[in-house]
Amino acid sequence: MRHLIFSLSLFLCFSSRAQVFHIPDTSALLVKTTSQSPAHWYIEVFSDISTDTVLRWKATHFDNVPVQWQISMDDQTTFHANVQVGDSGDFNLLANQAFATKLIIGAMLNGTPGHGICYFDVYDPDNASVIQEISYEFIVTPSTNAITELNEASFLEWKEGILKVKDEREAVFQVSDLSGRIAVQNKLTNQLNISDLPKNQVLLIQVKLDNKQAIIKIYN
């Protein structure tokens, strides 16, 4: 009986040790343009024990990440400015907190589009057999917010994120996505602030002024 109790105690101790943390969402998707740099988002880590502990992350491999991108990791204990494959860092996982600990990835895009994935392992350094892989996927397209379709002959101009009618007259603006869903319909104004439009998608802006018409395609 004592042997059974001892074995059971060891099992419970090991089980408790194995359940130090959990990560409900192990992947993050970042859809950005090259003008949205640095691009950053996070994955949350939750504590499963009642005391603070130390965890470790390690960059295991990067798939198709452009060499021009500079990857950073902020684990809320230390900010790591230039993370390479094989780099790691220890961070504090606090217990009894209202909010989870965030592993915040960042990427200085340096004007370079691409589609890459950064993979990391998160584990307890005192029990490295319990490992959770996480990934951050970046889809970065060239910025088209400069509206290259406009030229000197156009009745429109692009200035500091605002599409404007040059002579200040009011025109009819309509904005839709590629499926035809309308975001802005028949708005009579002399300017349109692009930051007010839906994000992370291709949009078509149609502008009518008297007998003139312009259609501008952007990725916002």
N, C-alpha and C positions, 0 to 999 in steps of 0.2 A: 504493500500500500504506500509506504513512504517513497519507494522508487517511482510509483505511478504519479504521486503528487509532485515529486521533483521534476519528472519529465514534463508534466503538464505545466509547471511553472516556467521551465525553459521555453516551452512552445509559446506560452502567452507573452513572455519577455521578448522573444524573437518577433512575434506577430506585431507587438506594440512598436518595436523598433522599426519594422518594415513599413509602418503606416505613418511616416513622418510628415508627408505632404501629398497633395494631389493637384493636378492641373486639368480642369474640366475641358477647356478648349486648347488643344495642343498646336493649332495652326492659326496664322494670321495672314490676311491678304491685304496688300497695299496696292491700290490702283492710282497711279500718279502720272503727271506730266513732268518733263524735265525742268519746268519752271517752279515746281513744287518741291524745292530742295531746301533744307534736308527733309527727306521723307521719314516719318517715324510712326510707330504704333507699338502696342504692348501685348504680352500674354500674362495672365494672372496666375500666381502660385498661392495656394491656400495651405495653412498649417493644419495638421491632424492631431497635434499634441498640445498640451496645455503650457508648455514652456518654450521659450525662444530657442532656436537652433540655427546652425550654419549649414547652408547648402552650397553647391557648386554648379556652375554652368560651364560647358566646354563647347567651343565651336568645332564641330566634327567634319563638316564638308559644305562647300558652297557649289551649287550647280548653276553654271552659265551666268555667274555674276560678273559684269564687266569690270575689267581691271581699273577703270576710271572711277568706280564707286568706292567711297570710303565708308566702311561699315563701323558703327559704334554700338556699344551696349551700355545702358544705364540700368544697373540692377538695384538701384535705390540705396545701395551701400557705397558703391564706387562707380564713377563714370569712366568707361574705357573708350578712348577716342579713336583707335585704329585697330579693329579686331581682325586677326588673321586666323586661318584654319589652324587648329591646335591650341589656340589661346584659351585661357580659362580664368575664372574669377570666383571667389567666395563671396557670398552675400548673406545677410541676416534675414531669416524668416521669423517674423514676430508672431507670437501667439496672442490670442484674445484681442485681436484688432478688428475694428469695424470694416476695414478695407483690406483687400488682398495685397500682397507684394507684387509689384509689376516688374517684368523684365522688358525694358523698353529698347527696341532696336531703332537705329537711325542709319540713314544712308545719305551722304553727300553725293549727289548725282553728277555733278560737274558737267552738266549739259549733255549727258549720255543716256539715250534710251536703252532699254533692255528688258529681258524677262528672266529673272534669276530667283533662286531659292537658297536661303541660308538655314542650315540645320544645326541644332544645338542639342546636347544632352544635359539634362538637369538631374542631379543625384545628391545623395547624402554622402559626403566623403568618408564618413565612418562606416558606411554600409553601401559600397559601390555596386552591389548586386541589384539594387533597386534604382533603375534608371528610367527616366521618361524622356523620349525624344520630342522636341518641338521644332516648328519650322515657320519661317517668315517668307512669304512669296511676294516678290515685287513685280508688278507689271507697269513699266514706265514707257510712255509714248512721247514722241516729240511734242513740244508745246506749240499749239496753233493759236494761242491767244493773241499773238501779234497781228492776226488777221491780214495775212499777206495778200488776200484777194483785193484789198483796197488800194487804190492808186490816187494820184493827184487829181484825176478827173472825176473821182467819185464824190457824191454829195455827202458821204459819211467820212468820219475820221475816228481813229482809235487813240485814246489818250488816257493813260493811267488807269486802265481797267474799265473804262467807260466808252461805249460806242455812241458817238454823238453825230447829230446833223450839223454840218459845218456852219450854216447860216442861222442857226438857232431856231429855225422853223420846226413846227411839230409834224411828225410823220407817224404812220401807223406801223407799230412793231408787233410781230408775232414770232413766238419761239416754240419749236417742237423738237422732239427727239426723232431718231431714225425710224421708229415704228409709227410715227405720225401723231403720237400723243402730244397734246398742246400744253405747254408750260405757261406761256404768256399769249393771250389772244387779243388782237386788235387794240393794243394799247396806244393811245394817242399821246405822244410825248416827244421831246427833242433829244432825249438821251436814255441809254439803258445801261445799268450797272451790271456787269457780268458776274460779279460776286453774289448777286441776288438770285442767280439762276441755279437749277439743279446741278449737283457736282458729280464728277467722275463719269461723265458720259459725253457722247458726241451730240451736239445740238445744231439745229439749223435756225438761223435768225433771218426772217424775211422782213424787209423794210420797204414801205411804199410812201413816196412823196410826189404828189401830182401825177405826172405820167412816168415817173422814174421808179425803178425797182431794183433792189439789191438783195442777194441771198448770200449769207456768210455762214460758213461751216466752221465750228470751233470744237475743241475738246476742253471742257471746263473742269 
